[in-house]
Amino acid sequence: MGSFEQFVHNARSFLGHRSKAILLSGAACFGAVLLVQRVVSRRKQKNRILEAQRRREESFQVAERALLEYKQSHPMTNAPYILGLSLSELTKQLQESSLSPEEVFYTYLEKTLDVDRKLNCCTEIILDSFEQLKTIGSCKRGILYGVPVSVKENLLLKNHDSCCGVVKYLNQPADEDCVLVKVLKEQGAIPFVRTNFPQALLNYDCSNPIYGQTLNPHNLQKTAGGSSGGEAALIGAGGSVIGIGTDIGGSVRIPASFCGICGYKPTAGRLSSKGCKSIFRGQKTVLSTPGPMARDVDSLALFMKAEICEQVVFLDPTIPLLPFDEELYQSRNSLRIGYFDCIEQTPTSPSMTRGVQEVKVLLEQAGHTLVPYTPTRILEVAELMSKGALVDGGATFLQQLEGSPVDPVLHAQVAMYSLPIWLKKALAIILKPFWPSGALMFRSTSGVGYATGVWKLHASIEDCVNDTVAEWRRLKLDVVLCPIIGPAFNFCYCGKLMCMVPHSMPYNLLNFCAGVVPVSTVTEEDERNLCHLDKGDHFHRVLKKAATGGVGLPVAVQCVALPWHDELCLRFMKEVEELVKKAKTR
């Protein structure tokens, strides 16, 4: 019996050690399989990125060859003259045949290729544009006949990817053009180049792991802004006369501010968004809208006229047929203008505050009435905006990045969104007494829970819209003048300063129309005044680091109007532009 018990004990011992060995071997094999899968996955990622970069480079090479052939047969093109024309002047000369579409196209193509070498702002030359140029004919059909137009990469283009900087969306060419591009072509325009953006579009820097970092045309050590940063850089450097961006929290206005151009966010629904790609498909709480970007306000207005036509209603019946009100745009009646130059608990650059103050004086001298205005519940609006875009606390955003290397500009956001929601809520409560802006940041990215949370969010948004409109009515305001984020930041600071989005985001949530106009440049005094930010909280000190070294960079102001008052907003922007020009000639 003893021998049998010893035998059983030895057997159990042997099997126990064998089981442990099997488990260890299994774990090692499982780990090896995971490692192999990761290596294979990364190799596939790299190959897809390399393929996209190869296609990009090939488009540039084809364009350079076509340009060389054209220049050899047309050596007398007056490029400086053509590039110096405004969009209105350019369209007039094209209609009168003083210039040919070929002259204009190849002049801008050459400039674009040159600009991209310096700024890395383009994702591809649209090779279909060469065929369109051949077939455009001499019928001079459309408001934008013969005008080359640049478009942001997330606007769908037939047979082209719109990857939004996310690897899994590569090699998924669109079946048809977006409505905006279809209308542009019907209006005689030639979409000829696509432009860069930040990875996943939800950042106001401009870098992604596929096409790299876009540089600012006024200072190569600064970012061009985002998410429509490639557009802003290209236009700011003279490589395009008119372009299209998209805006869900300032993505047209912020890069326009950084690059010294005009940018306009229309009322959502005034232009068609059909075929404008987003990584948050189905998100309807905060509406993204496409918007024009150009060197002057008249160009923005001309673009709006071109896109607001009967054809767009056929292509996208959700768009109201609301013709552009030329009389309102051209009017110069005195306005009652609300203004503010900073936002409570939100860092603002000294140069941007000065820009508002200087424009206020010019408007008063021109006979307008300026009324001090405190934005209604603006921090709450900004929080609701973030919650609306990140109802799930950022989970979908992180899912979209799976399978992609994460660009450095997103590291701060990814770290924030990756925190458990319960932890973000706890930190918001703990930090609120002594760091309100930090508490707001954690609270606004903590999601809203279940369906009842979404309903409460929508009810709160409704209240904010009603209260804001009521305050405008009480003060009898026509429009509002206010700051925008700027001047252009040093690289990788935009993701660390998401606390500054109350300057731009509220008008997306409220669905007010808003635009940006350059009015000045950063002075030595503005640079010295950055030291005042040291007295603020952590975010103020980060802003100082972000904005340092900005002397000479563009300074812009923001113009805002009520929903569906787009012509009034553009008319206000035009007035600011004209007054600033007059002041500079004195």
Backbone torsions as a table, in degrees:
resi	resn	phi	psi	omega
1	MET	NA	-41.7	178.4
2	GLY	-61.4	-38.7	-179.8
3	SER	-66.9	-37.2	179.5
4	PHE	-66.0	-44.2	178.9
5	GLU	-61.4	-38.8	178.1
6	GLN	-65.1	-38.2	179.0
7	PHE	-62.8	-45.0	178.7
8	VAL	-62.1	-43.4	-179.7
9	HIS	-61.2	-45.1	179.8
10	ASN	-64.3	-38.4	179.8
11	ALA	-64.7	-44.2	179.2
12	ARG	-63.2	-41.8	179.5
13	SER	-61.5	-44.1	-179.6
14	PHE	-63.0	-46.9	-178.9
15	LEU	-65.6	-35.8	178.0
16	GLY	-61.5	-48.5	178.5
17	HIS	-64.2	-36.8	-179.8
18	ARG	-66.1	-40.6	179.3
19	SER	-63.2	-42.5	178.6
20	LYS	-62.1	-41.5	-179.8
21	ALA	-65.2	-40.6	178.8
22	ILE	-63.5	-44.4	179.3
23	LEU	-61.8	-44.4	179.5
24	LEU	-63.8	-41.3	178.3
25	SER	-64.6	-42.1	178.4
26	GLY	-62.6	-43.7	179.0
27	ALA	-62.6	-41.3	179.6
28	ALA	-63.7	-42.0	178.8
29	CYS	-63.7	-43.3	179.6
30	PHE	-61.9	-43.5	177.8
31	GLY	-62.1	-40.6	179.7
32	ALA	-65.3	-40.6	178.4
33	VAL	-61.9	-44.6	178.3
34	LEU	-61.2	-41.1	180.0
35	LEU	-63.9	-43.8	179.0
36	VAL	-63.0	-43.4	179.2
37	GLN	-60.5	-41.2	179.9
38	ARG	-65.5	-43.2	179.2
39	VAL	-62.9	-44.6	179.5
40	VAL	-63.8	-42.3	179.9
41	SER	-61.8	-45.1	-179.8
42	ARG	-65.7	-35.6	178.0
43	ARG	-65.4	-41.5	177.6
44	LYS	-63.3	-43.0	176.7
45	GLN	-55.7	-50.7	-177.1
46	LYS	-61.1	-42.5	-179.2
47	ASN	-64.6	-39.1	179.3
48	ARG	-67.8	-38.6	177.2
49	ILE	-65.3	-44.6	179.5
50	LEU	-62.5	-37.0	178.6
51	GLU	-66.3	-41.4	177.6
52	ALA	-64.0	-40.6	178.4
53	GLN	-66.8	-35.1	178.2
54	ARG	-65.4	-43.7	178.6
55	ARG	-62.4	-39.4	177.8
56	ARG	-60.8	-49.7	-178.0
57	GLU	-63.9	-37.2	178.7
58	GLU	-63.1	-39.5	179.0
59	SER	-64.2	-38.0	177.1
60	PHE	-65.2	-41.5	-178.6
61	GLN	-65.4	-42.7	177.2
62	VAL	-61.5	-43.1	179.9
63	ALA	-63.5	-40.3	-180.0
64	GLU	-65.7	-37.8	177.9
65	ARG	-67.0	-43.0	178.9
66	ALA	-64.1	-38.4	178.4
67	LEU	-64.4	-42.8	180.0
68	LEU	-62.1	-44.7	178.6
69	GLU	-60.6	-42.3	-179.8
70	TYR	-65.1	-43.9	-177.3
71	LYS	-66.2	-32.9	178.5
72	GLN	-65.8	-33.2	-179.3
73	SER	-95.8	-11.6	179.5
74	HIS	-135.5	72.5	-174.8
75	PRO	-76.0	-9.6	-170.7
76	MET	-101.6	9.9	-178.9
77	THR	-61.4	131.1	-178.7
78	ASN	-91.1	80.1	-174.4
79	ALA	-60.8	-48.3	-179.2
80	PRO	-56.6	-38.5	179.6
81	TYR	-64.6	-47.2	-178.4
82	ILE	-63.6	-44.4	-178.4
83	LEU	-67.6	-21.6	-180.0
84	GLY	-84.7	-9.3	-178.9
85	LEU	-78.0	140.9	171.1
86	SER	-72.5	168.5	179.4
87	LEU	-61.7	-40.7	179.2
88	SER	-62.1	-43.8	178.7
89	GLU	-66.5	-39.0	-178.8
90	LEU	-65.1	-46.6	-179.4
91	THR	-63.7	-36.9	179.2
92	LYS	-62.9	-45.3	-178.1
93	GLN	-71.0	-31.8	175.0
94	LEU	-68.1	-42.0	179.0
95	GLN	-65.5	-35.0	-179.2
96	GLU	-84.4	-2.4	-177.7
97	SER	66.1	18.2	172.0
98	SER	-68.7	-28.5	173.7
99	LEU	-128.0	149.2	176.3
100	SER	-99.6	153.5	176.0
101	PRO	-55.2	-35.5	-179.5
102	GLU	-64.1	-44.5	178.9
103	GLU	-58.0	-47.7	-176.3
104	VAL	-67.9	-45.7	-177.8
105	PHE	-59.0	-52.5	-175.3
106	TYR	-71.9	-27.2	174.8
107	THR	-64.9	-46.5	180.0
108	TYR	-72.6	-32.3	176.5
109	LEU	-62.1	-45.3	179.5
110	GLU	-62.5	-43.5	179.6
111	LYS	-64.5	-41.1	179.6
112	THR	-61.6	-45.6	179.2
113	LEU	-61.1	-39.7	178.6
114	ASP	-66.9	-44.9	-179.4
115	VAL	-63.6	-42.7	-177.2
116	ASP	-63.2	-34.5	177.8
117	ARG	-59.7	-31.7	-177.8
118	LYS	-89.6	-36.3	-169.0
119	LEU	-112.2	-14.7	-176.7
120	ASN	53.4	57.6	-174.5
121	CYS	-107.5	-8.7	-174.5
122	CYS	-112.9	145.5	177.4
123	THR	-100.5	-21.7	174.3
124	GLU	-175.8	153.2	166.6
125	ILE	-85.8	133.1	-179.1
126	ILE	-80.3	101.6	-173.9
127	LEU	-66.8	-23.3	175.6
128	ASP	-62.1	-21.5	-177.6
129	SER	-63.5	-28.6	178.9
130	PHE	-67.1	-38.1	177.2
131	GLU	-70.0	-41.1	178.8
132	GLN	-61.2	-39.4	179.4
133	LEU	-61.1	-38.8	-179.1
134	LYS	-68.3	-30.2	-173.9
135	THR	-101.7	2.8	-174.7
136	ILE	-66.9	-27.7	174.3
137	GLY	70.5	-170.0	-176.9
138	SER	-115.9	17.1	-177.7
139	CYS	-75.6	-14.1	177.3
140	LYS	55.4	40.8	-179.4
141	ARG	-78.6	131.3	171.6
142	GLY	100.9	151.8	-179.0
143	ILE	-62.2	-32.8	-175.2
144	LEU	-109.4	32.6	-178.4
145	TYR	-51.8	121.7	174.8
146	GLY	78.7	5.6	-176.9
147	VAL	-88.5	123.4	173.9
148	PRO	-75.5	133.5	-175.7
149	VAL	-124.8	137.6	175.1
150	SER	-96.9	147.3	-177.7
151	VAL	-135.0	142.1	176.6
152	LYS	-65.4	146.8	-171.4
153	GLU	-64.1	-22.2	-177.5
154	ASN	-83.8	1.9	171.6
155	LEU	-86.1	120.5	-173.2
156	LEU	-61.0	136.7	178.6
157	LEU	-132.7	129.8	-175.3
158	LYS	-55.1	131.8	178.2
159	ASN	69.4	15.1	178.0
160	HIS	-124.4	149.0	173.5
161	ASP	-72.6	152.1	164.6
162	SER	-131.1	89.3	-167.3
163	CYS	-90.5	-16.6	-177.9
164	CYS	57.0	23.7	178.8
165	GLY	79.0	11.0	-177.5
166	VAL	-110.6	124.8	-171.2
167	VAL	-59.5	-37.8	-174.5
168	LYS	-67.4	-15.2	178.1
169	TYR	-92.3	0.2	174.4
170	LEU	-72.3	154.7	-179.6
171	ASN	60.7	34.0	174.3
172	GLN	-128.3	70.3	-176.2
173	PRO	-63.8	145.5	-179.5
174	ALA	-72.8	151.3	179.8
175	ASP	-81.7	-23.5	-178.9
176	GLU	-156.5	165.3	176.8
177	ASP	-69.5	153.4	170.8
178	CYS	-68.4	162.5	-176.2
179	VAL	-60.7	-41.4	179.8
180	LEU	-55.6	-45.2	-178.2
181	VAL	-69.4	-39.4	177.2
182	LYS	-58.4	-44.0	-179.6
183	VAL	-67.7	-40.4	177.5
184	LEU	-56.2	-45.5	-179.3
185	LYS	-65.1	-38.6	177.2
186	GLU	-65.5	-28.7	178.7
187	GLN	-86.2	7.5	174.3
188	GLY	90.4	-0.8	-180.0
189	ALA	-76.2	158.9	-179.0
190	ILE	-122.8	97.5	174.0
191	PRO	-63.2	121.1	-170.8
192	PHE	-125.0	-12.4	-179.3
193	VAL	-153.2	146.9	176.7
194	ARG	-111.1	149.9	-168.5
195	THR	-123.1	162.7	-167.9
196	ASN	-81.6	172.3	-167.9
197	PHE	-164.2	165.4	172.7
198	PRO	-80.9	154.5	179.5
199	GLN	-56.5	128.4	177.0
200	ALA	69.5	2.1	170.1
201	LEU	71.2	-10.2	-174.0
202	LEU	-97.9	56.4	179.2
203	ASN	-160.0	153.0	179.5
204	TYR	-106.4	24.2	164.1
205	ASP	-95.3	-170.8	180.0
206	CYS	-146.2	78.7	179.0
207	SER	-151.8	145.4	175.4
208	ASN	-151.0	159.3	-174.4
209	PRO	-73.4	-5.5	179.9
210	ILE	-93.6	-47.6	-174.5
211	TYR	-113.2	-6.4	173.7
212	GLY	87.2	-167.9	-174.3
213	GLN	-90.8	132.2	173.1
214	THR	-91.1	137.4	-176.9
215	LEU	-100.5	158.1	-179.5
216	ASN	-80.8	133.8	-177.2
217	PRO	-66.4	-18.5	-178.5
218	HIS	-96.3	-15.0	-179.2
219	ASN	-164.1	111.9	-174.4
220	LEU	-69.7	-7.5	177.2
221	GLN	-92.6	6.2	-177.3
222	LYS	-120.7	158.2	176.5
223	THR	-81.1	155.2	176.3
224	ALA	-83.1	-6.8	-176.5
225	GLY	86.1	174.8	-178.0
226	GLY	-162.5	174.8	8.8
227	SER	-85.5	-11.6	179.8
228	SER	-88.8	44.5	-174.2
229	GLY	-70.3	-35.7	178.0
230	GLY	-63.0	-41.6	176.4
231	GLU	-59.9	-50.0	-176.4
232	ALA	-62.4	-41.4	-179.2
233	ALA	-66.1	-45.3	-178.6
234	LEU	-62.5	-46.4	-179.3
235	ILE	-69.1	-41.6	179.6
236	GLY	-62.4	-27.6	179.2
237	ALA	-94.0	1.2	176.2
238	GLY	90.2	9.8	-177.2
239	GLY	-84.8	-6.7	178.2
240	SER	-150.7	145.2	-179.7
241	VAL	-93.6	-24.0	178.1
242	ILE	-154.8	141.2	-179.5
243	GLY	-147.8	170.6	-179.1
244	ILE	-121.4	129.7	171.1
245	GLY	-118.1	-174.4	172.6
246	THR	-132.1	153.1	-171.9
247	ASP	-140.4	117.4	174.4
248	ILE	-119.8	-11.6	178.0
249	GLY	-158.3	16.3	-176.6
250	GLY	125.1	11.8	-170.1
251	SER	-70.4	-14.3	168.3
252	VAL	-96.4	-44.2	-171.8
253	ARG	-72.1	-39.8	-177.5
254	ILE	-66.9	-50.2	177.4
255	PRO	-64.0	-32.0	175.2
256	ALA	-61.8	-42.3	176.5
257	SER	-62.0	-46.4	-177.6
258	PHE	-64.0	-35.0	-172.2
259	CYS	-103.6	2.6	173.7
260	GLY	74.6	35.4	177.1
261	ILE	-125.2	178.5	176.5
262	CYS	-94.5	138.5	177.1
263	GLY	-139.7	144.4	-174.3
264	TYR	-133.5	128.9	173.0
265	LYS	-104.6	105.2	179.7
266	PRO	-70.5	170.3	167.4
267	THR	-57.2	131.1	178.4
268	ALA	-60.3	126.3	-177.2
269	GLY	106.6	-13.6	178.0
270	ARG	-75.6	-36.2	173.4
271	LEU	-112.5	152.6	-179.1
272	SER	-73.2	134.1	173.2
273	SER	-102.6	5.7	-178.8
274	LYS	-67.0	117.5	-177.3
275	GLY	93.9	8.0	172.2
276	CYS	-95.0	112.3	-171.4
277	LYS	-78.4	142.3	176.0
278	SER	-136.8	150.9	175.9
279	ILE	-79.9	-8.3	177.9
280	PHE	-110.8	55.5	-179.4
281	ARG	-60.4	128.7	-178.9
282	GLY	100.8	-9.4	177.7
283	GLN	-77.6	113.1	-174.6
284	LYS	-116.4	0.0	-178.0
285	THR	-69.2	-44.4	177.9
286	VAL	-118.8	119.5	-173.0
287	LEU	-90.3	127.4	171.3
288	SER	-81.3	151.1	177.6
289	THR	-142.1	141.2	172.2
290	PRO	-73.0	155.6	178.6
291	GLY	-156.2	152.1	-178.4
292	PRO	-80.5	154.0	177.3
293	MET	-135.5	134.3	-175.9
294	ALA	-161.6	179.6	-178.9
295	ARG	-82.9	-17.8	-179.1
296	ASP	-145.6	164.3	-174.4
297	VAL	-71.0	-37.2	178.9
298	ASP	-56.3	-34.6	178.5
299	SER	-65.7	-39.0	177.5
300	LEU	-63.0	-44.3	-179.4
301	ALA	-64.5	-40.3	179.3
302	LEU	-64.3	-38.8	176.5
303	PHE	-61.8	-44.9	180.0
304	MET	-60.6	-41.8	178.1
305	LYS	-60.9	-41.3	-178.5
306	ALA	-65.1	-38.6	-175.6
307	GLU	-83.3	-26.7	-179.6
308	ILE	-89.7	88.0	-175.9
309	CYS	-142.9	170.8	-176.8
310	GLU	-63.3	-31.4	-177.2
311	GLN	-63.5	-35.5	-176.9
312	VAL	-64.8	-32.2	178.9
313	VAL	-68.5	-33.1	176.4
314	PHE	-69.6	-43.5	-178.1
315	LEU	-73.5	-31.1	-178.6
316	ASP	-142.8	89.0	-175.7
317	PRO	-64.1	-9.0	178.1
318	THR	-76.4	-11.0	-179.3
319	ILE	-89.2	125.8	178.9
320	PRO	-70.8	142.2	176.7
321	LEU	-81.1	86.3	-177.6
322	LEU	-117.9	90.5	-174.0
323	PRO	-55.7	149.6	178.6
324	PHE	-65.2	128.9	-177.3
325	ASP	-88.4	90.0	-177.5
326	GLU	-63.9	-36.5	-178.5
327	GLU	-63.1	-43.0	178.6
328	LEU	-65.9	-41.2	179.8
329	TYR	-62.5	-36.7	-177.0
330	GLN	-84.8	-11.0	-176.2
331	SER	-67.4	152.3	178.2
332	ARG	-132.2	34.6	175.6
333	ASN	-67.3	152.9	179.6
334	SER	-66.5	145.6	-176.4
335	LEU	-114.9	155.4	171.4
336	ARG	-104.2	111.7	-167.2
337	ILE	-115.4	119.9	170.7
338	GLY	-78.5	150.8	179.6
339	TYR	-149.0	150.2	168.0
340	PHE	-152.1	152.9	-175.8
341	ASP	-118.6	3.6	175.2
342	CYS	-160.5	166.7	179.8
343	ILE	-124.7	134.2	-179.7
344	GLU	-53.0	133.3	176.2
345	GLN	66.5	8.0	-178.0
346	THR	-118.5	123.9	179.9
347	PRO	-64.2	139.8	177.8
348	THR	-134.1	133.5	-179.9
349	SER	-66.9	142.0	178.2
350	PRO	-55.3	-38.1	-178.1
351	SER	-65.4	-35.7	-178.0
352	MET	-74.4	-35.4	174.2
353	THR	-62.9	-45.1	178.9
354	ARG	-61.2	-40.6	-179.7
355	GLY	-57.3	-44.8	178.7
356	VAL	-64.0	-45.0	-177.7
357	GLN	-62.2	-41.0	-179.5
358	GLU	-68.9	-40.8	178.7
359	VAL	-67.6	-35.8	176.2
360	LYS	-56.1	-45.9	-179.9
361	VAL	-62.3	-43.8	-179.7
362	LEU	-62.7	-40.2	-179.9
363	LEU	-67.3	-39.8	177.2
364	GLU	-63.7	-43.3	178.6
365	GLN	-62.5	-27.5	179.9
366	ALA	-84.2	-0.2	175.3
367	GLY	100.3	6.3	177.6
368	HIS	-85.0	156.4	178.3
369	THR	-98.2	122.0	-179.8
370	LEU	-105.2	127.9	-174.5
371	VAL	-121.2	123.3	175.6
372	PRO	-57.5	134.4	-174.8
373	TYR	-136.3	128.7	174.5
374	THR	-103.7	115.3	-177.1
375	PRO	-54.3	136.4	-176.3
376	THR	-74.3	116.1	173.1
377	ARG	50.9	41.7	-169.3
378	ILE	-66.3	-35.8	178.4
379	LEU	-69.0	-36.4	175.8
380	GLU	-65.4	-39.7	178.2
381	VAL	-61.9	-43.9	179.2
382	ALA	-62.8	-39.3	178.1
383	GLU	-65.3	-43.3	178.6
384	LEU	-64.0	-35.6	177.7
385	MET	-60.9	-48.6	180.0
386	SER	-63.3	-42.2	179.2
387	LYS	-64.8	-36.7	179.7
388	GLY	-65.7	-39.6	179.5
389	ALA	-78.3	-22.6	-177.3
390	LEU	-127.4	54.4	-177.7
391	VAL	-55.4	-33.2	-178.0
392	ASP	-94.6	15.9	179.0
393	GLY	75.3	13.0	178.7
394	GLY	99.8	4.5	-176.9
395	ALA	-62.4	-44.0	-179.9
396	THR	-64.8	-40.2	177.8
397	PHE	-56.5	-47.4	-179.8
398	LEU	-65.9	-38.0	178.5
399	GLN	-62.1	-37.9	-179.9
400	GLN	-64.4	-28.0	-178.6
401	LEU	-83.7	-10.0	-179.9
402	GLU	-60.8	132.3	-177.8
403	GLY	87.5	1.5	177.5
404	SER	-121.4	142.0	168.0
405	PRO	-65.0	141.6	-177.9
406	VAL	-89.5	126.5	-179.7
407	ASP	-69.5	145.9	179.8
408	PRO	-55.2	-30.1	-178.3
409	VAL	-66.5	-17.1	-178.1
410	LEU	-99.5	-3.8	-172.4
411	HIS	-56.1	-44.3	-178.3
412	ALA	-64.9	-41.8	179.5
413	GLN	-66.2	-44.7	-179.3
414	VAL	-61.2	-40.8	178.0
415	ALA	-61.7	-41.9	180.0
416	MET	-66.8	-49.6	-176.5
417	TYR	-67.4	-24.2	-177.2
418	SER	-77.0	-16.8	179.0
419	LEU	-65.5	143.7	176.1
420	PRO	-58.6	144.0	-177.3
421	ILE	-60.2	-38.7	-179.6
422	TRP	-62.2	-35.8	179.9
423	LEU	-69.5	-40.4	178.4
424	LYS	-62.6	-40.9	178.7
425	LYS	-65.1	-40.6	179.3
426	ALA	-65.4	-43.9	179.1
427	LEU	-63.6	-36.4	178.0
428	ALA	-61.2	-40.7	179.3
429	ILE	-69.6	-43.9	-177.1
430	ILE	-65.6	-40.8	-173.2
431	LEU	-83.0	-18.1	-171.7
432	LYS	-55.6	-41.1	-176.8
433	PRO	-66.1	-34.9	-173.3
434	PHE	-119.0	-6.5	175.7
435	TRP	-146.5	73.6	-174.3
436	PRO	-58.9	-39.8	-178.3
437	SER	-67.9	-35.3	175.3
438	GLY	-67.3	-40.2	177.8
439	ALA	-62.4	-41.2	178.7
440	LEU	-60.8	-40.3	-179.2
441	MET	-61.9	-46.7	179.8
442	PHE	-67.7	-40.2	-178.0
443	ARG	-66.8	-39.0	-175.6
444	SER	-74.1	-13.1	178.4
445	THR	-110.9	18.5	-175.6
446	SER	-97.7	6.5	177.2
447	GLY	76.2	-179.8	-177.4
448	VAL	-126.9	5.4	177.1
449	GLY	80.7	-138.0	-172.3
450	TYR	-87.0	-168.3	-175.3
451	ALA	-56.2	-39.1	-179.7
452	THR	-62.1	-32.6	177.3
453	GLY	-66.8	-37.3	177.6
454	VAL	-66.7	-41.4	179.4
455	TRP	-63.7	-41.5	178.0
456	LYS	-63.4	-39.3	177.9
457	LEU	-60.5	-47.1	-178.9
458	HIS	-65.0	-37.0	177.9
459	ALA	-65.0	-40.0	178.8
460	SER	-65.7	-39.8	177.7
461	ILE	-62.4	-43.4	178.3
462	GLU	-58.2	-43.8	179.3
463	ASP	-62.2	-42.5	-179.3
464	CYS	-65.0	-40.3	177.6
465	VAL	-62.7	-48.0	-178.3
466	ASN	-62.0	-43.2	-178.4
467	ASP	-67.6	-38.5	179.5
468	THR	-66.6	-45.3	178.7
469	VAL	-63.4	-40.2	179.3
470	ALA	-61.8	-39.2	179.2
471	GLU	-68.4	-40.3	175.4
472	TRP	-60.3	-43.0	179.7
473	ARG	-65.9	-40.5	179.8
474	ARG	-61.2	-40.9	180.0
475	LEU	-86.4	-2.7	180.0
476	LYS	56.5	45.8	-177.8
477	LEU	-85.0	141.1	170.6
478	ASP	-90.5	-44.1	-176.4
479	VAL	-148.2	173.8	177.9
480	VAL	-132.3	139.5	174.6
481	LEU	-107.5	130.8	-176.5
482	CYS	-157.7	170.2	-179.9
483	PRO	-79.2	162.5	173.0
484	ILE	-126.7	163.5	178.9
485	ILE	-63.1	137.3	179.2
486	GLY	161.8	178.4	-7.1
487	PRO	-70.4	-177.1	-175.5
488	ALA	-53.8	137.0	-176.5
489	PHE	-90.1	160.5	168.1
490	ASN	-69.0	160.0	-173.5
491	PHE	-61.0	144.2	173.1
492	CYS	69.5	17.4	176.2
493	TYR	-99.1	-19.7	-176.9
494	CYS	-60.6	-42.6	178.9
495	GLY	-67.1	-22.3	178.1
496	LYS	-86.9	-9.9	-176.9
497	LEU	-123.1	43.0	175.1
498	MET	-67.2	-14.0	177.2
499	CYS	-66.0	-13.6	-178.3
500	MET	-87.1	-5.2	-175.4
501	VAL	-66.9	-12.7	171.4
502	PRO	-58.2	-16.1	175.0
503	HIS	-71.4	-25.2	-174.2
504	SER	-125.1	-39.1	-171.5
505	MET	-61.2	-38.5	-174.0
506	PRO	-54.0	-33.0	-174.6
507	TYR	-76.3	-16.5	170.8
508	ASN	-77.0	-45.1	-179.3
509	LEU	-65.1	-43.4	-179.5
510	LEU	-76.6	-15.4	-175.7
511	ASN	62.0	36.6	170.1
512	PHE	-82.8	151.5	174.6
513	CYS	-85.3	147.5	-175.0
514	ALA	-155.0	146.2	179.0
515	GLY	-144.2	165.6	-176.1
516	VAL	-122.7	137.9	178.3
517	VAL	-130.5	129.0	175.4
518	PRO	-71.2	137.2	-175.2
519	VAL	-131.0	-14.7	-174.3
520	SER	-163.9	-171.6	172.3
521	THR	-134.4	158.9	-179.0
522	VAL	-67.4	131.1	-179.8
523	THR	-101.3	169.1	175.1
524	GLU	-60.3	-37.1	179.0
525	GLU	-65.8	-41.2	175.6
526	ASP	-57.1	-42.0	-179.3
527	GLU	-63.8	-42.5	178.7
528	ARG	-65.5	-35.6	-177.8
529	ASN	-70.1	-10.4	174.7
530	LEU	-60.8	-23.3	-179.4
531	CYS	-62.5	-24.6	178.6
532	HIS	-64.1	-22.0	179.8
533	LEU	-68.9	-19.2	178.3
534	ASP	-62.0	-22.4	-178.1
535	LYS	-79.6	-11.8	-177.4
536	GLY	-89.0	-164.3	-179.0
537	ASP	-83.0	-168.3	-177.1
538	HIS	-54.5	-44.3	-176.2
539	PHE	-67.7	-33.3	176.5
540	HIS	-63.7	-40.2	-179.8
541	ARG	-70.4	-34.8	175.9
542	VAL	-66.2	-39.7	177.7
543	LEU	-60.4	-39.4	178.4
544	LYS	-58.4	-44.6	179.2
545	LYS	-66.2	-37.5	-177.7
546	ALA	-68.2	-37.8	-173.1
547	ALA	-93.2	-11.2	-177.9
548	THR	-59.3	141.9	179.5
549	GLY	82.7	28.6	-173.5
550	GLY	-103.1	8.4	-177.8
551	VAL	-56.5	130.1	-179.5
552	GLY	92.2	-11.4	179.1
553	LEU	-72.6	155.6	-179.8
554	PRO	-65.0	147.5	173.4
555	VAL	-121.1	131.5	-175.9
556	ALA	-125.8	163.3	170.2
557	VAL	-122.5	163.0	-179.7
558	GLN	-113.1	137.2	178.6
559	CYS	-116.4	131.2	-172.9
560	VAL	-128.7	142.9	174.4
561	ALA	-138.7	166.5	-179.3
562	LEU	-65.9	161.2	178.4
563	PRO	-54.4	139.2	177.5
564	TRP	69.7	9.8	174.6
565	HIS	-102.9	44.5	-174.3
566	ASP	-62.5	-42.5	-179.7
567	GLU	-63.5	-36.4	178.0
568	LEU	-66.8	-41.2	178.3
569	CYS	-62.5	-46.4	179.3
570	LEU	-64.6	-38.5	177.1
571	ARG	-62.6	-39.3	176.1
572	PHE	-65.3	-44.0	177.1
573	MET	-59.2	-41.9	179.6
574	LYS	-62.9	-41.0	178.5
575	GLU	-62.0	-45.0	177.2
576	VAL	-59.2	-46.6	179.9
577	GLU	-57.7	-46.1	-178.2
578	GLU	-65.8	-42.9	-178.9
579	LEU	-64.6	-39.7	179.0
580	VAL	-65.1	-42.4	178.9
581	LYS	-61.7	-44.1	179.1
582	LYS	-62.6	-41.5	-178.9
583	ALA	-63.3	-34.5	-178.5
584	LYS	-73.0	-21.8	-179.0
585	THR	-90.7	-5.8	-178.9
586	ARG	-71.8	NA	NA
